Structure formats: C-alpha cells, structure tokens
Amino acid sequence: MLKTTEDLLTADDYRNLPEGPPHFQLVEGKLYMTPSPEFYHQSVAGNIYHLLRCYLTSHPVGKVAIAPSDVQLDFVNVHQPDVYFISNERLKILTKQGPVGAPDLVVEVLSRSTARLDKGPKLRVYARSGVKELWLVDKERKEVAVYRFAEDISDPVATIRGRQKLATPLLPGLKLALAEIFED
C-alpha cells in the first residue's frame, strides 16, 4: 500500500477525491492507495461474499457487501474492507455512499501490500469503532483468524484451519468450510 500524503485528512476531504480507480483508503487520517488485488485474492473475497449472500437469501438477517465500498468508521477513517455484513438492526448506518458507522462483521483478505495495515492500524480502528467481529483471511496459509472484540481486542479468539468450519454468532447456523473459501 502506498501512502500518498503526509498531511492528515478527514472523511470530508476523502469524500472530495475523484471516484476511483485507483482506490484509496483513509486510515488514521492518512491516505493510502492500493494496487488492484491479485486474482486469487479476489477469488477468495468473492467466495466469502457469495457464501454469505447465499446464507442471507434463506436467513434474511442483514446485508452483505464486497469491495470497493467505503465504510466510514469515524472522522479520520474510511476503509474499504473486502467484505462486510450489517445486521438488520443496524441497517440505519447505511447511506447512499455506504455505511457511516461500524459493520457487525468485517472480512479482510490479507495481501503482501496490505497485511501490515490490516493487522495493525485497521484492526485497532475496527476494535475501537464498534465492529463486533473481524476475519483476517490468510490466503497463503489457508486459515482465518477470528477476532471478537467484545471478548479480546488484541488476539484472535480462534484461528480456523484445515477441516474446521468457520462460524459466527452473528449469523446463526452458518458453517463455512475452508475448502469453499479457498477454492480457485
């Protein structure tokens, strides 16, 4: 990820940028530009989105979105998570541009260019802004670190790998096989 400015910016400054591509994120007031993700990254993010969308078709408990989609978390943070879910109870945070406030679930697929931010400042912003759960998806190791910030803000509550199934209390009955997530 390329930091594009030393000046601190606000969400209002961010909104005045021309529409992408290239796509930008505002992280702690600093503007970052990212190259297009690798094909496999997009495949993994797409698989997660598809699986969540299929679940929501039969269990209409909220909405799911896939990047690029701005998520304004506060005055100096506008992120573009790979996938996010907002429960029906919190749909009022949705605006024409995207949510203003924390989604219930955020999914970040790690890449060489973004992992440092995803595991560092972005994770801390998600924790303090009210995101209930974060999945850090490591496509190289084929595992998912699950953070539930009400339980622990610094360490994952679980790391799902192998034949384990990915589940969340936010989506009752959902059980995702990692083979489906990491399918090419």
HELIX and SHEET records of a PDB file:
HELIX    1   1 ALA A   11  ARG A   15  1                                   5    
HELIX    2   2 PHE A   39  SER A   58  1                                  20    
HELIX    3   3 ASN A   88  ILE A   93  5                                   6    
HELIX    4   4 ALA A  115  LYS A  119  1                                   5    
HELIX    5   5 PRO A  121  SER A  129  1                                   9    
HELIX    6   6 LEU A  178  ILE A  181  1                                   4    
SHEET    1   A 3 LEU A   2  LYS A   3  0                                        
SHEET    2   A 3 LYS A  30  THR A  34 -1                                        
SHEET    3   A 3 HIS A  23  VAL A  27 -1                                        
SHEET    1   B 6 GLY A  62  ILE A  66  0                                        
SHEET    2   B 6 VAL A  83  SER A  87 -1                                        
SHEET    3   B 6 LEU A 105  VAL A 109 -1                                        
SHEET    4   B 6 GLU A 133  ASP A 138  1                                        
SHEET    5   B 6 GLU A 143  ARG A 148 -1                                        
SHEET    6   B 6 ALA A 158  ARG A 161 -1                                        
SHEET    1   C 2 VAL A  71  ASP A  74  0                                        
SHEET    2   C 2 ASN A  77  HIS A  79 -1                                        
SHEET    1   D 2 LYS A 165  LEU A 166  0                                        
SHEET    2   D 2 LEU A 176  ALA A 177 -1                                        
END                                                                             
